[in-house]
Amino acid sequence: MEALGHVIVPVFGVTILKPFASQRIPFTEALLCAKKLEHFHLMAQYQYHTETTIEYMENYLEKLLCHREVFS
């Protein structure tokens, strides 16, 4: 999963540099979704959690779920 962030996010980043007008919004949403997935995964690996880390994870998950339709 760690490799996902090292591969997917840069690929989306390069692709979004010059997308067609019709691709701009979906690529932006896909990039945001991939970043939130990576952040959630990295936080989930913490050995101990506080209220703050749980709030971060909930926020990442909420944003991830808001943009997941882009992959449909």
PQR file of N, CA, C, O and H, with PARSE charges and radii, in Angstrom:
ATOM      1  N   MET A   1       0.821  -1.183   0.000 -0.4000 1.5000
ATOM      2  CA  MET A   1       0.000   0.000   0.000 -0.0000 2.0000
ATOM      3  C   MET A   1       0.870   1.253   0.000  0.5500 1.7000
ATOM      4  O   MET A   1       0.502   2.266  -0.595 -0.5500 1.4000
ATOM      5  N   GLU A   2       2.006   1.189   0.655 -0.4000 1.5000
ATOM      6  CA  GLU A   2       2.897   2.347   0.676 -0.0000 2.0000
ATOM      7  C   GLU A   2       3.364   2.681  -0.739  0.5500 1.7000
ATOM      8  O   GLU A   2       3.551   3.849  -1.079 -0.5500 1.4000
ATOM      9  H   GLU A   2       2.305   0.366   1.139  0.4000 1.0000
ATOM     10  N   ALA A   3       3.551   1.650  -1.557 -0.4000 1.5000
ATOM     11  CA  ALA A   3       3.971   1.864  -2.941 -0.0000 2.0000
ATOM     12  C   ALA A   3       2.888   2.588  -3.734  0.5500 1.7000
ATOM     13  O   ALA A   3       3.187   3.274  -4.711 -0.5500 1.4000
ATOM     14  H   ALA A   3       3.399   0.701  -1.281  0.4000 1.0000
ATOM     15  N   LEU A   4       1.632   2.437  -3.319 -0.4000 1.5000
ATOM     16  CA  LEU A   4       0.539   3.123  -3.996 -0.0000 2.0000
ATOM     17  C   LEU A   4       0.782   4.628  -4.016  0.5500 1.7000
ATOM     18  O   LEU A   4       0.632   5.273  -5.054 -0.5500 1.4000
ATOM     19  H   LEU A   4       1.389   1.879  -2.525  0.4000 1.0000
ATOM     20  N   GLY A   5       1.149   5.173  -2.891 -0.4000 1.5000
ATOM     21  CA  GLY A   5       1.402   6.599  -2.820 -0.0000 2.0000
ATOM     22  C   GLY A   5       2.597   7.031  -3.639  0.5500 1.7000
ATOM     23  O   GLY A   5       2.629   8.143  -4.166 -0.5500 1.4000
ATOM     24  H   GLY A   5       1.271   4.649  -2.048  0.4000 1.0000
ATOM     25  N   HIS A   6       3.574   6.158  -3.745 -0.4000 1.5000
ATOM     26  CA  HIS A   6       4.781   6.483  -4.496 -0.0000 2.0000
ATOM     27  C   HIS A   6       4.580   6.337  -6.007  0.5500 1.7000
ATOM     28  O   HIS A   6       5.356   6.883  -6.792 -0.5500 1.4000
ATOM     29  H   HIS A   6       3.548   5.255  -3.317  0.4000 1.0000
ATOM     30  N   VAL A   7       3.544   5.605  -6.412 -0.4000 1.5000
ATOM     31  CA  VAL A   7       3.316   5.376  -7.834 -0.0000 2.0000
ATOM     32  C   VAL A   7       2.096   6.153  -8.342  0.5500 1.7000
ATOM     33  O   VAL A   7       2.199   6.913  -9.305 -0.5500 1.4000
ATOM     34  H   VAL A   7       2.914   5.162  -5.774  0.4000 1.0000
ATOM     35  N   ILE A   8       0.959   5.965  -7.703 -0.4000 1.5000
ATOM     36  CA  ILE A   8      -0.294   6.536  -8.198 -0.0000 2.0000
ATOM     37  C   ILE A   8      -0.306   8.057  -8.127  0.5500 1.7000
ATOM     38  O   ILE A   8      -0.654   8.715  -9.108 -0.5500 1.4000
ATOM     39  H   ILE A   8       0.874   5.347  -6.921  0.4000 1.0000
ATOM     40  N   VAL A   9       0.066   8.622  -6.990 -0.4000 1.5000
ATOM     41  CA  VAL A   9       0.002  10.080  -6.843 -0.0000 2.0000
ATOM     42  C   VAL A   9       0.891  10.789  -7.860  0.5500 1.7000
ATOM     43  O   VAL A   9       0.416  11.736  -8.488 -0.5500 1.4000
ATOM     44  H   VAL A   9       0.349   8.087  -6.194  0.4000 1.0000
ATOM     45  N   PRO A  10       2.161  10.391  -8.068 -0.5600 1.5000
ATOM     46  CA  PRO A  10       2.951  11.056  -9.112  0.2800 2.0000
ATOM     47  C   PRO A  10       2.390  10.862 -10.521  0.5500 1.7000
ATOM     48  O   PRO A  10       2.468  11.770 -11.348 -0.5500 1.4000
ATOM     49  N   VAL A  11       1.825   9.685 -10.798 -0.4000 1.5000
ATOM     50  CA  VAL A  11       1.245   9.455 -12.121 -0.0000 2.0000
ATOM     51  C   VAL A  11       0.075  10.399 -12.349  0.5500 1.7000
ATOM     52  O   VAL A  11      -0.026  11.017 -13.409 -0.5500 1.4000
ATOM     53  H   VAL A  11       1.762   8.947 -10.126  0.4000 1.0000
ATOM     54  N   PHE A  12      -0.807  10.515 -11.367 -0.4000 1.5000
ATOM     55  CA  PHE A  12      -1.913  11.468 -11.494 -0.0000 2.0000
ATOM     56  C   PHE A  12      -1.379  12.889 -11.609  0.5500 1.7000
ATOM     57  O   PHE A  12      -1.892  13.689 -12.392 -0.5500 1.4000
ATOM     58  H   PHE A  12      -0.725  10.013 -10.506  0.4000 1.0000
ATOM     59  N   GLY A  13      -0.365  13.197 -10.841 -0.4000 1.5000
ATOM     60  CA  GLY A  13       0.204  14.542 -10.878 -0.0000 2.0000
ATOM     61  C   GLY A  13       0.762  14.907 -12.234  0.5500 1.7000
ATOM     62  O   GLY A  13       0.550  16.022 -12.710 -0.5500 1.4000
ATOM     63  H   GLY A  13       0.052  12.547 -10.205  0.4000 1.0000
ATOM     64  N   VAL A  14       1.472  13.988 -12.866 -0.4000 1.5000
ATOM     65  CA  VAL A  14       2.036  14.247 -14.195 -0.0000 2.0000
ATOM     66  C   VAL A  14       0.924  14.320 -15.229  0.5500 1.7000
ATOM     67  O   VAL A  14       0.946  15.178 -16.112 -0.5500 1.4000
ATOM     68  H   VAL A  14       1.644  13.082 -12.479  0.4000 1.0000
ATOM     69  N   THR A  15      -0.036  13.434 -15.122 -0.4000 1.5000
ATOM     70  CA  THR A  15      -1.134  13.396 -16.082 -0.0000 2.0000
ATOM     71  C   THR A  15      -1.965  14.667 -16.031  0.5500 1.7000
ATOM     72  O   THR A  15      -2.449  15.146 -17.056 -0.5500 1.4000
ATOM     73  H   THR A  15      -0.055  12.737 -14.405  0.4000 1.0000
ATOM     74  N   ILE A  16      -2.126  15.202 -14.842 -0.4000 1.5000
ATOM     75  CA  ILE A  16      -2.988  16.374 -14.684 -0.0000 2.0000
ATOM     76  C   ILE A  16      -2.298  17.665 -15.130  0.5500 1.7000
ATOM     77  O   ILE A  16      -2.942  18.713 -15.174 -0.5500 1.4000
ATOM     78  H   ILE A  16      -1.733  14.812 -14.009  0.4000 1.0000
ATOM     79  N   LEU A  17      -1.022  17.614 -15.457 -0.4000 1.5000
ATOM     80  CA  LEU A  17      -0.327  18.825 -15.899 -0.0000 2.0000
ATOM     81  C   LEU A  17      -0.948  19.404 -17.165  0.5500 1.7000
ATOM     82  O   LEU A  17      -1.095  20.620 -17.281 -0.5500 1.4000
ATOM     83  H   LEU A  17      -0.499  16.762 -15.421  0.4000 1.0000
ATOM     84  N   LYS A  18      -1.313  18.543 -18.115 -0.4000 1.5000
ATOM     85  CA  LYS A  18      -1.903  19.029 -19.364 -0.0000 2.0000
ATOM     86  C   LYS A  18      -3.087  18.161 -19.777  0.5500 1.7000
ATOM     87  O   LYS A  18      -3.078  17.578 -20.861 -0.5500 1.4000
ATOM     88  H   LYS A  18      -1.193  17.555 -18.021  0.4000 1.0000
ATOM     89  N   PRO A  19      -4.112  18.069 -18.920 -0.5600 1.5000
ATOM     90  CA  PRO A  19      -5.266  17.254 -19.312  0.2800 2.0000
ATOM     91  C   PRO A  19      -6.156  18.022 -20.287  0.5500 1.7000
ATOM     92  O   PRO A  19      -6.094  19.248 -20.388 -0.5500 1.4000
ATOM     93  N   PHE A  20      -6.965  17.279 -20.983 -0.4000 1.5000
ATOM     94  CA  PHE A  20      -7.985  17.917 -21.809 -0.0000 2.0000
ATOM     95  C   PHE A  20      -8.963  18.603 -20.868  0.5500 1.7000
ATOM     96  O   PHE A  20      -9.033  18.255 -19.689 -0.5500 1.4000
ATOM     97  H   PHE A  20      -7.016  16.284 -20.902  0.4000 1.0000
ATOM     98  N   ALA A  21      -9.705  19.554 -21.362 -0.4000 1.5000
ATOM     99  CA  ALA A  21     -10.652  20.295 -20.519 -0.0000 2.0000
ATOM    100  C   ALA A  21     -11.655  19.357 -19.850  0.5500 1.7000
ATOM    101  O   ALA A  21     -12.029  19.570 -18.696 -0.5500 1.4000
ATOM    102  H   ALA A  21      -9.648  19.837 -22.319  0.4000 1.0000
ATOM    103  N   SER A  22     -12.088  18.334 -20.559 -0.4000 1.5000
ATOM    104  CA  SER A  22     -13.068  17.398 -19.998 -0.0000 2.0000
ATOM    105  C   SER A  22     -12.466  16.488 -18.934  0.5500 1.7000
ATOM    106  O   SER A  22     -13.204  15.886 -18.153 -0.5500 1.4000
ATOM    107  H   SER A  22     -11.784  18.161 -21.496  0.4000 1.0000
ATOM    108  N   GLN A  23     -11.136  16.377 -18.888 -0.4000 1.5000
ATOM    109  CA  GLN A  23     -10.467  15.491 -17.934 -0.0000 2.0000
ATOM    110  C   GLN A  23     -10.016  16.198 -16.669  0.5500 1.7000
ATOM    111  O   GLN A  23      -9.674  15.542 -15.685 -0.5500 1.4000
ATOM    112  H   GLN A  23     -10.537  16.866 -19.523  0.4000 1.0000
ATOM    113  N   ARG A  24     -10.010  17.494 -16.675 -0.4000 1.5000
ATOM    114  CA  ARG A  24      -9.427  18.248 -15.565 -0.0000 2.0000
ATOM    115  C   ARG A  24     -10.095  17.932 -14.225  0.5500 1.7000
ATOM    116  O   ARG A  24      -9.399  17.627 -13.257 -0.5500 1.4000
ATOM    117  H   ARG A  24     -10.288  18.027 -17.474  0.4000 1.0000
ATOM    118  N   ILE A  25     -11.400  17.995 -14.148 -0.4000 1.5000
ATOM    119  CA  ILE A  25     -12.104  17.764 -12.886 -0.0000 2.0000
ATOM    120  C   ILE A  25     -11.975  16.311 -12.429  0.5500 1.7000
ATOM    121  O   ILE A  25     -11.645  16.077 -11.266 -0.5500 1.4000
ATOM    122  H   ILE A  25     -11.965  18.242 -14.935  0.4000 1.0000
ATOM    123  N   PRO A  26     -12.224  15.319 -13.304 -0.5600 1.5000
ATOM    124  CA  PRO A  26     -12.052  13.927 -12.841  0.2800 2.0000
ATOM    125  C   PRO A  26     -10.629  13.609 -12.372  0.5500 1.7000
ATOM    126  O   PRO A  26     -10.455  12.895 -11.384 -0.5500 1.4000
ATOM    127  N   PHE A  27      -9.607  14.129 -13.066 -0.4000 1.5000
ATOM    128  CA  PHE A  27      -8.231  13.868 -12.641 -0.0000 2.0000
ATOM    129  C   PHE A  27      -7.944  14.526 -11.294  0.5500 1.7000
ATOM    130  O   PHE A  27      -7.265  13.944 -10.448 -0.5500 1.4000
ATOM    131  H   PHE A  27      -9.748  14.709 -13.868  0.4000 1.0000
ATOM    132  N   THR A  28      -8.452  15.716 -11.098 -0.4000 1.5000
ATOM    133  CA  THR A  28      -8.252  16.403  -9.823 -0.0000 2.0000
ATOM    134  C   THR A  28      -8.903  15.616  -8.692  0.5500 1.7000
ATOM    135  O   THR A  28      -8.310  15.456  -7.626 -0.5500 1.4000
ATOM    136  H   THR A  28      -9.003  16.189 -11.786  0.4000 1.0000
ATOM    137  N   GLU A  29     -10.122  15.124  -8.918 -0.4000 1.5000
ATOM    138  CA  GLU A  29     -10.809  14.332  -7.901 -0.0000 2.0000
ATOM    139  C   GLU A  29     -10.097  13.005  -7.652  0.5500 1.7000
ATOM    140  O   GLU A  29      -9.999  12.563  -6.507 -0.5500 1.4000
ATOM    141  H   GLU A  29     -10.604  15.255  -9.785  0.4000 1.0000
ATOM    142  N   ALA A  30      -9.605  12.370  -8.701 -0.4000 1.5000
ATOM    143  CA  ALA A  30      -8.880  11.103  -8.547 -0.0000 2.0000
ATOM    144  C   ALA A  30      -7.595  11.313  -7.754  0.5500 1.7000
ATOM    145  O   ALA A  30      -7.246  10.489  -6.908 -0.5500 1.4000
ATOM    146  H   ALA A  30      -9.685  12.728  -9.631  0.4000 1.0000
ATOM    147  N   LEU A  31      -6.894  12.403  -8.019 -0.4000 1.5000
ATOM    148  CA  LEU A  31      -5.668  12.716  -7.287 -0.0000 2.0000
ATOM    149  C   LEU A  31      -5.971  12.968  -5.820  0.5500 1.7000
ATOM    150  O   LEU A  31      -5.255  12.480  -4.946 -0.5500 1.4000
ATOM    151  H   LEU A  31      -7.177  13.073  -8.706  0.4000 1.0000
ATOM    152  N   LEU A  32      -7.019  13.720  -5.543 -0.4000 1.5000
ATOM    153  CA  LEU A  32      -7.409  13.993  -4.164 -0.0000 2.0000
ATOM    154  C   LEU A  32      -7.783  12.705  -3.444  0.5500 1.7000
ATOM    155  O   LEU A  32      -7.398  12.496  -2.294 -0.5500 1.4000
ATOM    156  H   LEU A  32      -7.601  14.117  -6.253  0.4000 1.0000
ATOM    157  N   CYS A  33      -8.526  11.849  -4.117 -0.4000 1.5000
ATOM    158  CA  CYS A  33      -8.933  10.573  -3.533 -0.0000 2.0000
ATOM    159  C   CYS A  33      -7.719   9.701  -3.225  0.5500 1.7000
ATOM    160  O   CYS A  33      -7.649   9.098  -2.154 -0.5500 1.4000
ATOM    161  H   CYS A  33      -8.838  12.019  -5.052  0.4000 1.0000
ATOM    162  N   ALA A  34      -6.770   9.628  -4.144 -0.4000 1.5000
ATOM    163  CA  ALA A  34      -5.567   8.817  -3.931 -0.0000 2.0000
ATOM    164  C   ALA A  34      -4.733   9.360  -2.774  0.5500 1.7000
ATOM    165  O   ALA A  34      -4.180   8.585  -1.994 -0.5500 1.4000
ATOM    166  H   ALA A  34      -6.827  10.117  -5.014  0.4000 1.0000
ATOM    167  N   LYS A  35      -4.639  10.674  -2.659 -0.4000 1.5000
ATOM    168  CA  LYS A  35      -3.881  11.266  -1.556 -0.0000 2.0000
ATOM    169  C   LYS A  35      -4.541  10.957  -0.216  0.5500 1.7000
ATOM    170  O   LYS A  35      -3.857  10.618   0.750 -0.5500 1.4000
ATOM    171  H   LYS A  35      -5.089  11.304  -3.293  0.4000 1.0000
ATOM    172  N   LYS A  36      -5.859  11.070  -0.153 -0.4000 1.5000
ATOM    173  CA  LYS A  36      -6.573  10.793   1.097 -0.0000 2.0000
ATOM    174  C   LYS A  36      -6.461   9.324   1.471  0.5500 1.7000
ATOM    175  O   LYS A  36      -6.348   8.991   2.651 -0.5500 1.4000
ATOM    176  H   LYS A  36      -6.415  11.345  -0.938  0.4000 1.0000
ATOM    177  N   LEU A  37      -6.491   8.440   0.475 -0.4000 1.5000
ATOM    178  CA  LEU A  37      -6.310   7.011   0.742 -0.0000 2.0000
ATOM    179  C   LEU A  37      -4.929   6.753   1.322  0.5500 1.7000
ATOM    180  O   LEU A  37      -4.787   5.997   2.283 -0.5500 1.4000
ATOM    181  H   LEU A  37      -6.583   8.711  -0.483  0.4000 1.0000
ATOM    182  N   GLU A  38      -3.918   7.374   0.744 -0.4000 1.5000
ATOM    183  CA  GLU A  38      -2.559   7.198   1.247 -0.0000 2.0000
ATOM    184  C   GLU A  38      -2.426   7.747   2.665  0.5500 1.7000
ATOM    185  O   GLU A  38      -1.832   7.095   3.524 -0.5500 1.4000
ATOM    186  H   GLU A  38      -4.034   7.988  -0.036  0.4000 1.0000
ATOM    187  N   HIS A  39      -2.965   8.925   2.919 -0.4000 1.5000
ATOM    188  CA  HIS A  39      -2.884   9.514   4.265 -0.0000 2.0000
ATOM    189  C   HIS A  39      -3.602   8.636   5.288  0.5500 1.7000
ATOM    190  O   HIS A  39      -3.092   8.419   6.387 -0.5500 1.4000
ATOM    191  H   HIS A  39      -3.447   9.455   2.222  0.4000 1.0000
ATOM    192  N   PHE A  40      -4.784   8.132   4.930 -0.4000 1.5000
ATOM    193  CA  PHE A  40      -5.532   7.261   5.830 -0.0000 2.0000
ATOM    194  C   PHE A  40      -4.732   6.004   6.142  0.5500 1.7000
ATOM    195  O   PHE A  40      -4.643   5.584   7.295 -0.5500 1.4000
ATOM    196  H   PHE A  40      -5.198   8.308   4.037  0.4000 1.0000
ATOM    197  N   HIS A  41      -4.158   5.417   5.117 -0.4000 1.5000
ATOM    198  CA  HIS A  41      -3.386   4.189   5.303 -0.0000 2.0000
ATOM    199  C   HIS A  41      -2.168   4.425   6.208  0.5500 1.7000
ATOM    200  O   HIS A  41      -1.886   3.617   7.092 -0.5500 1.4000
ATOM    201  H   HIS A  41      -4.231   5.759   4.180  0.4000 1.0000
ATOM    202  N   LEU A  42      -1.462   5.515   5.989 -0.4000 1.5000
ATOM    203  CA  LEU A  42      -0.290   5.810   6.813 -0.0000 2.0000
ATOM    204  C   LEU A  42      -0.676   6.054   8.268  0.5500 1.7000
ATOM    205  O   LEU A  42       0.023   5.611   9.180 -0.5500 1.4000
ATOM    206  H   LEU A  42      -1.692   6.172   5.270  0.4000 1.0000
ATOM    207  N   MET A  43      -1.778   6.751   8.486 -0.4000 1.5000
ATOM    208  CA  MET A  43      -2.244   6.980   9.862 -0.0000 2.0000
ATOM    209  C   MET A  43      -2.682   5.675  10.518  0.5500 1.7000
ATOM    210  O   MET A  43      -2.463   5.472  11.712 -0.5500 1.4000
ATOM    211  H   MET A  43      -2.346   7.110   7.745  0.4000 1.0000
ATOM    212  N   ALA A  44      -3.302   4.789   9.735 -0.4000 1.5000
ATOM    213  CA  ALA A  44      -3.784   3.517  10.282 -0.0000 2.0000
ATOM    214  C   ALA A  44      -2.638   2.647  10.784  0.5500 1.7000
ATOM    215  O   ALA A  44      -2.857   1.749  11.597 -0.5500 1.4000
ATOM    216  H   ALA A  44      -3.480   4.954   8.765  0.4000 1.0000
ATOM    217  N   GLN A  45      -1.426   2.897  10.314 -0.4000 1.5000
ATOM    218  CA  GLN A  45      -0.279   2.102  10.737 -0.0000 2.0000
ATOM    219  C   GLN A  45       0.291   2.539  12.084  0.5500 1.7000
ATOM    220  O   GLN A  45       1.160   1.866  12.638 -0.5500 1.4000
ATOM    221  H   GLN A  45      -1.248   3.627   9.654  0.4000 1.0000
ATOM    222  N   TYR A  46      -0.194   3.663  12.612 -0.4000 1.5000
ATOM    223  CA  TYR A  46       0.288   4.100  13.926 -0.0000 2.0000
ATOM    224  C   TYR A  46       0.012   3.007  14.951  0.5500 1.7000
ATOM    225  O   TYR A  46      -1.014   2.328  14.890 -0.5500 1.4000
ATOM    226  H   TYR A  46      -0.899   4.210  12.161  0.4000 1.0000
ATOM    227  N   GLN A  47       0.929   2.845  15.885 -0.4000 1.5000
ATOM    228  CA  GLN A  47       0.759   1.815  16.900 -0.0000 2.0000
ATOM    229  C   GLN A  47      -0.288   2.227  17.933  0.5500 1.7000
ATOM    230  O   GLN A  47      -1.031   1.388  18.442 -0.5500 1.4000
ATOM    231  H   GLN A  47       1.762   3.396  15.935  0.4000 1.0000
ATOM    232  N   TYR A  48      -0.341   3.528  18.239 -0.4000 1.5000
ATOM    233  CA  TYR A  48      -1.303   4.061  19.198 -0.0000 2.0000
ATOM    234  C   TYR A  48      -2.010   5.253  18.583  0.5500 1.7000
ATOM    235  O   TYR A  48      -1.429   5.991  17.788 -0.5500 1.4000
ATOM    236  H   TYR A  48       0.263   4.209  17.826  0.4000 1.0000
ATOM    237  N   HIS A  49      -3.270   5.438  18.957 -0.4000 1.5000
ATOM    238  CA  HIS A  49      -4.038   6.551  18.424 -0.0000 2.0000
ATOM    239  C   HIS A  49      -4.563   7.419  19.554  0.5500 1.7000
ATOM    240  O   HIS A  49      -4.875   6.945  20.647 -0.5500 1.4000
ATOM    241  H   HIS A  49      -3.742   4.838  19.604  0.4000 1.0000
ATOM    242  N   THR A  50      -4.650   8.713  19.249 -0.4000 1.5000
ATOM    243  CA  THR A  50      -5.252   9.679  20.168 -0.0000 2.0000
ATOM    244  C   THR A  50      -6.538  10.174  19.510  0.5500 1.7000
ATOM    245  O   THR A  50      -6.852   9.801  18.380 -0.5500 1.4000
ATOM    246  H   THR A  50      -4.397   9.098  18.362  0.4000 1.0000
ATOM    247  N   GLU A  51      -7.266  11.004  20.218 -0.4000 1.5000
ATOM    248  CA  GLU A  51      -8.471  11.600  19.643 -0.0000 2.0000
ATOM    249  C   GLU A  51      -8.124  12.375  18.363  0.5500 1.7000
ATOM    250  O   GLU A  51      -8.887  12.367  17.398 -0.5500 1.4000
ATOM    251  H   GLU A  51      -7.011  11.307  21.136  0.4000 1.0000
ATOM    252  N   THR A  52      -6.978  13.033  18.370 -0.4000 1.5000
ATOM    253  CA  THR A  52      -6.559  13.826  17.220 -0.0000 2.0000
ATOM    254  C   THR A  52      -6.285  12.949  16.008  0.5500 1.7000
ATOM    255  O   THR A  52      -6.732  13.265  14.906 -0.5500 1.4000
ATOM    256  H   THR A  52      -6.358  13.039  19.154  0.4000 1.0000
ATOM    257  N   THR A  53      -5.563  11.861  16.193 -0.4000 1.5000
ATOM    258  CA  THR A  53      -5.262  10.998  15.043 -0.0000 2.0000
ATOM    259  C   THR A  53      -6.527  10.334  14.512  0.5500 1.7000
ATOM    260  O   THR A  53      -6.666  10.133  13.305 -0.5500 1.4000
ATOM    261  H   THR A  53      -5.200  11.605  17.089  0.4000 1.0000
ATOM    262  N   ILE A  54      -7.447   9.994  15.407 -0.4000 1.5000
ATOM    263  CA  ILE A  54      -8.714   9.407  14.970 -0.0000 2.0000
ATOM    264  C   ILE A  54      -9.526  10.432  14.183  0.5500 1.7000
ATOM    265  O   ILE A  54     -10.162  10.080  13.190 -0.5500 1.4000
ATOM    266  H   ILE A  54      -7.335  10.158  16.387  0.4000 1.0000
ATOM    267  N   GLU A  55      -9.513  11.683  14.611 -0.4000 1.5000
ATOM    268  CA  GLU A  55     -10.203  12.740  13.871 -0.0000 2.0000
ATOM    269  C   GLU A  55      -9.592  12.916  12.483  0.5500 1.7000
ATOM    270  O   GLU A  55     -10.316  13.081  11.501 -0.5500 1.4000
ATOM    271  H   GLU A  55      -8.997  11.969  15.418  0.4000 1.0000
ATOM    272  N   TYR A  56      -8.265  12.881  12.401 -0.4000 1.5000
ATOM    273  CA  TYR A  56      -7.595  12.964  11.102 -0.0000 2.0000
ATOM    274  C   TYR A  56      -8.044  11.820  10.193  0.5500 1.7000
ATOM    275  O   TYR A  56      -8.369  12.034   9.025 -0.5500 1.4000
ATOM    276  H   TYR A  56      -7.677  12.747  13.199  0.4000 1.0000
ATOM    277  N   MET A  57      -8.058  10.609  10.742 -0.4000 1.5000
ATOM    278  CA  MET A  57      -8.449   9.447   9.948 -0.0000 2.0000
ATOM    279  C   MET A  57      -9.902   9.547   9.477  0.5500 1.7000
ATOM    280  O   MET A  57     -10.214   9.206   8.336 -0.5500 1.4000
ATOM    281  H   MET A  57      -7.794  10.435  11.691  0.4000 1.0000
ATOM    282  N   GLU A  58     -10.783  10.015  10.356 -0.4000 1.5000
ATOM    283  CA  GLU A  58     -12.182  10.185   9.971 -0.0000 2.0000
ATOM    284  C   GLU A  58     -12.309  11.220   8.856  0.5500 1.7000
ATOM    285  O   GLU A  58     -13.096  11.045   7.926 -0.5500 1.4000
ATOM    286  H   GLU A  58     -10.530  10.292  11.283  0.4000 1.0000
ATOM    287  N   ASN A  59     -11.534  12.295   8.954 -0.4000 1.5000
ATOM    288  CA  ASN A  59     -11.554  13.334   7.932 -0.0000 2.0000
ATOM    289  C   ASN A  59     -11.052  12.784   6.589  0.5500 1.7000
ATOM    290  O   ASN A  59     -11.661  13.037   5.550 -0.5500 1.4000
ATOM    291  H   ASN A  59     -10.895  12.438   9.710  0.4000 1.0000
ATOM    292  N   TYR A  60      -9.954  12.039   6.611 -0.4000 1.5000
ATOM    293  CA  TYR A  60      -9.416  11.450   5.386 -0.0000 2.0000
ATOM    294  C   TYR A  60     -10.427  10.492   4.761  0.5500 1.7000
ATOM    295  O   TYR A  60     -10.633  10.503   3.547 -0.5500 1.4000
ATOM    296  H   TYR A  60      -9.460  11.833   7.456  0.4000 1.0000
ATOM    297  N   LEU A  61     -11.052   9.670   5.590 -0.4000 1.5000
ATOM    298  CA  LEU A  61     -12.020   8.699   5.087 -0.0000 2.0000
ATOM    299  C   LEU A  61     -13.237   9.408   4.499  0.5500 1.7000
ATOM    300  O   LEU A  61     -13.739   9.011   3.448 -0.5500 1.4000
ATOM    301  H   LEU A  61     -10.885   9.661   6.576  0.4000 1.0000
ATOM    302  N   GLU A  62     -13.703  10.440   5.162 -0.4000 1.5000
ATOM    303  CA  GLU A  62     -14.863  11.193   4.667 -0.0000 2.0000
ATOM    304  C   GLU A  62     -14.566  11.814   3.297  0.5500 1.7000
ATOM    305  O   GLU A  62     -15.393  11.737   2.388 -0.5500 1.4000
ATOM    306  H   GLU A  62     -13.295  10.762   6.016  0.4000 1.0000
ATOM    307  N   LYS A  63     -13.402  12.421   3.153 -0.4000 1.5000
ATOM    308  CA  LYS A  63     -13.035  13.033   1.873 -0.0000 2.0000
ATOM    309  C   LYS A  63     -12.809  11.972   0.799  0.5500 1.7000
ATOM    310  O   LYS A  63     -13.144  12.183  -0.367 -0.5500 1.4000
ATOM    311  H   LYS A  63     -12.730  12.483   3.891  0.4000 1.0000
ATOM    312  N   LEU A  64     -12.247  10.843   1.188 -0.4000 1.5000
ATOM    313  CA  LEU A  64     -12.050   9.734   0.257 -0.0000 2.0000
ATOM    314  C   LEU A  64     -13.392   9.254  -0.277  0.5500 1.7000
ATOM    315  O   LEU A  64     -13.544   9.048  -1.481 -0.5500 1.4000
ATOM    316  H   LEU A  64     -11.974  10.672   2.135  0.4000 1.0000
ATOM    317  N   LEU A  65     -14.355   9.076   0.603 -0.4000 1.5000
ATOM    318  CA  LEU A  65     -15.661   8.573   0.192 -0.0000 2.0000
ATOM    319  C   LEU A  65     -16.426   9.586  -0.655  0.5500 1.7000
ATOM    320  O   LEU A  65     -17.236   9.196  -1.495 -0.5500 1.4000
ATOM    321  H   LEU A  65     -14.232   9.243   1.581  0.4000 1.0000
ATOM    322  N   CYS A  66     -16.183  10.866  -0.449 -0.4000 1.5000
ATOM    323  CA  CYS A  66     -16.847  11.904  -1.248 -0.0000 2.0000
ATOM    324  C   CYS A  66     -16.407  11.868  -2.707  0.5500 1.7000
ATOM    325  O   CYS A  66     -17.183  12.218  -3.596 -0.5500 1.4000
ATOM    326  H   CYS A  66     -15.524  11.183   0.234  0.4000 1.0000
ATOM    327  N   HIS A  67     -15.185  11.453  -2.958 -0.4000 1.5000
ATOM    328  CA  HIS A  67     -14.633  11.518  -4.313 -0.0000 2.0000
ATOM    329  C   HIS A  67     -14.454  10.152  -4.965  0.5500 1.7000
ATOM    330  O   HIS A  67     -13.871  10.068  -6.046 -0.5500 1.4000
ATOM    331  H   HIS A  67     -14.555  11.168  -2.236  0.4000 1.0000
ATOM    332  N   ARG A  68     -14.930   9.098  -4.351 -0.4000 1.5000
ATOM    333  CA  ARG A  68     -14.693   7.755  -4.894 -0.0000 2.0000
ATOM    334  C   ARG A  68     -15.452   7.458  -6.185  0.5500 1.7000
ATOM    335  O   ARG A  68     -15.064   6.552  -6.923 -0.5500 1.4000
ATOM    336  H   ARG A  68     -15.404   9.166  -3.473  0.4000 1.0000
ATOM    337  N   GLU A  69     -16.521   8.196  -6.476 -0.4000 1.5000
ATOM    338  CA  GLU A  69     -17.297   7.950  -7.682 -0.0000 2.0000
ATOM    339  C   GLU A  69     -16.481   8.187  -8.949  0.5500 1.7000
ATOM    340  O   GLU A  69     -16.833   7.685 -10.016 -0.5500 1.4000
ATOM    341  H   GLU A  69     -16.836   8.932  -5.877  0.4000 1.0000
ATOM    342  N   VAL A  70     -15.406   8.939  -8.838 -0.4000 1.5000
ATOM    343  CA  VAL A  70     -14.573   9.232 -10.005 -0.0000 2.0000
ATOM    344  C   VAL A  70     -13.983   7.951 -10.601  0.5500 1.7000
ATOM    345  O   VAL A  70     -13.648   7.921 -11.785 -0.5500 1.4000
ATOM    346  H   VAL A  70     -15.120   9.346  -7.971  0.4000 1.0000
ATOM    347  N   PHE A  71     -13.855   6.905  -9.802 -0.4000 1.5000
ATOM    348  CA  PHE A  71     -13.279   5.654 -10.283 -0.0000 2.0000
ATOM    349  C   PHE A  71     -14.332   4.725 -10.900  0.5500 1.7000
ATOM    350  O   PHE A  71     -13.993   3.651 -11.398 -0.5500 1.4000
ATOM    351  H   PHE A  71     -14.128   6.930  -8.840  0.4000 1.0000
ATOM    352  N   SER A  72     -15.595   5.130 -10.870 -0.4000 1.5000
ATOM    353  CA  SER A  72     -16.673   4.304 -11.451 -0.0000 2.0000
ATOM    354  C   SER A  72     -16.628   4.324 -12.958  0.5500 1.7000
ATOM    355  O   SER A  72     -17.456   3.687 -13.609 -0.5500 1.4000
ATOM    356  H   SER A  72     -15.871   6.003 -10.466  0.4000 1.0000
TER
END
